Amino acid sequence: MDIRSTALPDVKVLTPRRFGDRRGYFCETWSASRMAGAGLDLSFVQYNESLSAQAGTLRGLHFQAPPFAQAKLVRVALGAIRDVAVDVRRGSPTYGRWVAEEISAANGAQLLVPRGFLHGFVTLTAETLVVYKADNPYDAASDGGVLWSDPDLGVDWGLPPGGAILSDKDRGLPAFRDWVSPFEYGAGA
């Protein structure tokens, strides 16, 4: 497994090694013992998937507040996304900064988004299937987000010509400057 830090060092790109032959390939997308040895000691308790029918489908920027904060390991089983993580840990030297990585079925990369980060993605292809593991169960009362197009964040989504396809929920999320982060740098989320 290749593990690479992004411009936000706590956000990692994990790319499994693929063992292929004429039939296709096999890869190990997560090994708890191997990852713990690399300092990534996470126990995933929930597995999720989302299918987006159209390119330009944008989901985010979402979080779950403590005590239900989630670390996520995101991968794409079919298609491609631009995956975004924003540091929202108060007191962090990278507070309000974001990274974006292209994650696809073809490149096999995965994005590890730690607790204390907003997360979102936009699909780059039609019929994109995103699957991810979370280290804490979903809790509706802890669910929240920040407006994806907030000018104070300035996320470059790399949107296709048609623009973003959004849910009503994502369209109505608060602006970054009007939102108070429940996360603190250095504190267990």
Secondary structure, DSSP 8 states (H G I E B T S, - for coil): -EEEE-SSTTSEEEE--EEEETTEEEE----HHHHHHTT------EEEEEEESSTTBEEEEEEE-TTS---EEEEEEESEEEEEEEE-EET-TTTT-EEEEEEETTT--EEEE-TTEEEEEEESSSSEEEEEEESS---GGGEEE--TT-TTT-------TT--B--HHHHT---GGG---SEETTS--
